[in-house]
């Protein structure tokens, strides 16, 4: 029989992140979330987390992990031939080092939160948006 894994509470997750040398701070003003959200960062990457709605989900990710550009968490775009980081004001090509850092950050965040790791995400970094030239305008 499979063993059930005890999920840590939100406070335990915050404590664990601090012990793993993540920078944990209250999320900045203007973010698209309510009060009680925290910005977690490490390796030049960040995500925003908040307390989940119930005991079965003690943690919810408000803003997915991404590279930090100009103080904003950039979204990862896949255009078929190249991956890019995009914020509201800036767009730059993603390098292999950037992608490695995001992947490492995401895996460590999931481990500290006690979250399940999916197979396709464990293989490498997944993009927030896929926009290939041959389908542009047909979305």
N, C-alpha and C positions, 0 to 999 in steps of 0.2 A: 504494500500500500504506500502511496506517495505521502511524504511528510508535508504538512502545511507549514509554510514559512511565515513567521510573525513579522508583520510590517511595522517598521519603526514609526513613532509618532512624529509630528512635524517638528517639535522641539528637539527630539533625538536626531532628526535629520540635520537640523541647523547646527547642532553640536558636533555631529560627525563631519560635516562640511568644514567647520572651523578647525577641527583636528587634522583634516587632510590638507590644510593650508590653502583652502579656498578663501577668497575675500567675500565676506557676506555683509551686505549693507542694505538698509531699506531702499526700495526702488524709488527712483526720482519722480518728481512731479510731472504730470502730463502723460504718464504711461496709461495704457488702456486697461487698467485693473483697479480694483478697490483697494482700500487700505489693508495693511498687513502683508503686502507683497515684498519680497526681498530680491535683490540683484546679487547673483552668485557669479564670481569671475575667477579665472585662472588661465594661464597660458595666452593671454590676450583675447580670450573668448569669454562670453557671458550668457546667462539665461536669467529669466525672472521666474521665481516660484512663489507660491502662496499656499496657505493651508487649504486642504481639500474639504469637500462638503461633508464627508462622513468618515467612519473608522476604516471602511474598506479602501478608501483612497485618501490617506492622510496628507498627500502632497499633490498639487497640480502645477503643471508647467504653464505659466501665463505667456511667456515669450520663449520660443524654442532657442536652443543654443545656436550661437552665431559668433562671427568675428566682430570685434568692436572697432568701429571706424568713426572718428569724430564724436565719440561719446555715445553713439547709437549702436544697437545690435544689428548688424547687417544680415540680410537674408541671402541665402545661397541660391543662385539661379544657374540652371544648366541649359545651355543653348546648343547642345549637341557636339560642338567642336571645342568648347571651352566653358569652364565654370567661372562665374562672376559673383562678387559681393556687391549688394546694392542696399543703399540707405536712401532716405528721402532726398539727400543732396549729392550723393557720391556713388560712383560705380567703378570698381576696379577688378582686374582679372585675379582669380584665386590661384595661388601657387600650391605646390605639393606640401610645403611646410604648413601653410594655413590649414589645409584640409586635414593633415595629421594632427594638428593642435585641436581642431574642432572635434575630431573623432575621439581623441584621448580625453578631452574635457567632457564630452557626452557620456563616455563609458564610465568615467570616475563619478560623475553626477548620478548616473543610474545606480551604480554600486552603492553609493552612500545613501541613496533614497530607498534602496531595497526594491527597485523597479525591475521588471522583466526585460531582458535583452532579446530583441527579435533578431532572427538569423540574418536578414538582409541588412540590418543596421550594424551588426557585428562585423560584417565584411568590409565596411568602409563608410564614408560619409554620404548621407543621402541629402538631396537638394530639397529646398522648400518649393521650388517651381521649376518646371521643365518647359522650355520654349524653344522648339527647334525651328529652323528657317523654313523647312518644307511645310510646316503646318501653321506658320504665322498668318493670322487673319482668318483662320478657320476655327479658332477656339470658341 
